[in-house]
Amino acid sequence: MSITVEDLSVSLGGHPVLFDAGMELRSGELLGLIGPNGSGKSTLIRAVLGLQKRDSGKICIDDRDRDAYGRRELARQLAYLPQDHTVHWPMSVEATVALGREPHLGPFGRRSAADREIVERVMRETDVGAFKGRSVRTLSAGERARVLLARAIAVQAPYLLADEPTAALDPRHQLTVMKLLQGHTRQGVGTLVVVHDLALAAQFCDRVCLLHEGRIMAAGRPEDVLNDDNIAAAYGVETVRIRVGDASLIVPVSVKVT
């Protein structure tokens, strides 16, 4: 089971931003979308979700054209964690996480005992149950990030698409969010995540797709894609690598002079 993208091209405001992009997200894998700012990462995710119109190309979910899915059916297939962690309504943590069950509600919109059990379990897994009665707007950035991730996990969709879930978080909370995504993936979910930190991508992702100027520049295992030549070509920087236990830290040290 997988999501496949073939020859995807997208324009924004009349300007092409993705060119003939192709990728595959498999069940049970954590796939990282990496690349410099403006390379098309968020646009690719939004196109898969149907939030961004495409110029051309094909998107299939489990060998079925994405456009063949109804809106509610698609919402049960694809969970989405957007880039913006802003919460505009003073809802409780529990009520916010419970929003993840909306695609599964019946005609009267009432949550079942099974829905409530899923919400409780997901709050335990993401360690937000201790403040489930608090307003999300009173939480720290790290706590709020876990709550919104819990909402996405509560959908119990076979695929989860996360757009920069570690943005604006300190290193501890970055690791926490990535570990939660990795643990959820190990339950058989296909997870696509936009990551800017190359060390996080190398540590947690099973495969990565490197986008550069709207094209897939390289795809494969992190150790194969994140080589010095690819990083220099895509990001315009030179790096050093530091081994810390089993992890390899990729540290930019200078701007590459061309």
N, C-alpha and C positions, 0 to 999 in steps of 0.2 A: 504494500500500500504506500502511496506517495503522492506528493504534489509535483507536477512537472510544468515547467515554463519553457516554451520554445519560441525563439525568434521574436521576443517581446521588444517592441519599440513604443516609446511614450514621449509626448511633447507636453510642455507646460507653457502656457501663454504663447504658443506658436514656436517655442524654442525646443528642439529635440534634446532630451535628457537621458534617454535609454535607447541603445541601438542593438537590435537583434540579440537580446540577452536570453540566455538559457540556463536553467538550473533544475535540480531535483532535490526535494526534501523528503527523506524516507522516514517511515515510522520508526520510532525508537532511537533517533539520532538528533544530536544538537548541532545544527548547521549555523555557522557564523557568517554574517554579511559584513565584510570589512572594506575599507577604502577611505580615501580622504573626503573632506566635506565637499558636497556638491557632486559626488560621483554617481548618485542615483539610488542609494540604498533604501531610503524611506519611500521613494517613488515606486521601487520594485515591490516592496511590501504592500503598499496601498493599491497597486494594480492587482496583486494576487487577491486581496480582500474585496476588490470591486469598488473601492473608494476612489480610484483614479482611472479615468477612461484611457484605454490603450489605442494607439494608432494601428498596430498590427500585432500578430503573434497569437499563440495559443496557450491557455492555462487550463490544466486538467487536475481534478481532485479524484484520486482513486480511479483513473482511467475514464472519468466522466467530465465532459466540458463544464467548466465552472458556471457558465451562463445557463446551464440546464437546471441549476439548483434554484429553488425558491429562496426568498430572503430569510425566512425562519429556518429552513433546512440548512442554508449556508451558515447561519449563525450558530448552529449546532455542530458544524464541521470545523469552523475556524474561530478560535479564541484570539482576541487581539489585546495586546498591552501597548497603548500608544506612548509616544515619546513624552508628552506633557503629563506631569504628575499633579497638575492643578486639579483641585476638587472644588466645584463652584457651589455646591449645596451642603448645608450643615447636617449631613446624614451621619448616623452612627457607623462604626466599623462593621458591625454585624449586618446592617441594612445595605451597606455598600458591597460587601462580599456577596450577599444574597442576590444582588443584581445579576450575577453570573448565571443564575438559574432561569432568567427570564426567557431564553429561547425554548425552554422545556415546559413552560407553564401551559396548562390546559386552557380551554375557552373562557373560564371564569377567573383566570389569573391567580389562583390560589396555590401556594406552595404546599407540597405534600410532606409527609413525615420523612420520606426519602430525601427530598430537597433540603430539609432542615438538617438532616444528618450529614449530608455532603458539606453544607456550609460550616457546621461545627468541626468536621474533620479537617477541612481545608484551613480553617483558622488555627487549629492545633499545629498542622504541618508547617505553616508559615509563621508560627509563633506570634500571632496577633490576638489570640483569644483573651489574654489578660486585660485588654482594654477594649473589648468588643462593644461596650456601651458608650464609649467616648465618641465625640464628633471627630470625623477624619480631619477636619480643618485645624484641630488642636494638636495634631501629631507632628513629630519631627519628619524631616525629609526621608530618612531611612525607614521609619515606621510606615509612613504613607506609601512608600514604594512597595513594601511588603503587603500592605492591604490591597493595593491595586493589582499586584501579582496574584494575590489570593482570589480576587474577583475573577481574573482571567482563568485561573485553574479551576474555579468552581463551575465553569461551563462544562468541564469534563469533555472537551472536544478532542478529537483525535489529532488535531494540529493546533499549535500555539505560535503566534507570530508576535514577537516583542521588539519594539523599536526603541533602541537605546535605553534599556531598563536600568542601567547603572549611571546614567547621566546625572551629574551634580551630586553624586553620592561620595562619601569618603571611602577610603580603601576597605575598611571593615565591612561596610554595608554593600560595597560592590561585590566582595567575595560572598557575602551572605546571599545576595540575590542570584548570583551565578550558580551557587551550590543548590539553591532551591530549584532553579530551572533545570539543572543537571539531574537532580533527584526526580523531578516530574517526568523528564524525558525517559529515564530508566524504567518508567512504568509503561512504556510503549508509545509515548506521544512523540510525534514529529515536531521539533521545536526549531524555529527560525528566529535568530536574534541578531540585531544590529549591534556591533561592538566596535568601539573606537580604540580601546586599550588592547594592543596586540598581545601583551602578556596574558590578559584574561582569555583572549581568543585561543592562544596556544595551550593554555592550561585546561580549559573546559570544553572546547568545541571538538567534536569528532571529525568534522570537515569544515573548511572555510571556502567562501567564494570572495575573491578579491576584485572589487569593482574599481575601474579607473576610467574617467572621462566617459561614463555611460556605457562602458563595455565590460564584460567579464574578462578580466586579464588572466586569471588563473583560478583553478578550483582543485581541491583535493585535501589531503591531510595537512594539518597546520605545519608540520615539520617540513613538508615539501613545498608549500606555497609561501611560507614566511621566510624566504631566503633573502640574503642581502641584496641581490639584484632586483627582485620584485619589489622589495620595500623602497629601495632607492628610486626605481622607476615610477612607482605609484605615488609615494609620499614626498619624494625629493629630499630625503634625509639619509644620513648614515647612522648605523646603529652598532651597539656592542651587545653581547649576550652574557648574562650572568646566571650561573646555575645556583639554585637554592633548593636543596633537597631534590625532589623529582621535577620541580618546575624550572622552566627556562624563562628568565626575564629579558624582554627585548627593550633595550633602553636607547632612545634617540639621543645622539650626542652632538650632531652638527648638521647644518643644512648642506645638502649636496650642491656643489658648485658645478654648473654646466657650461 
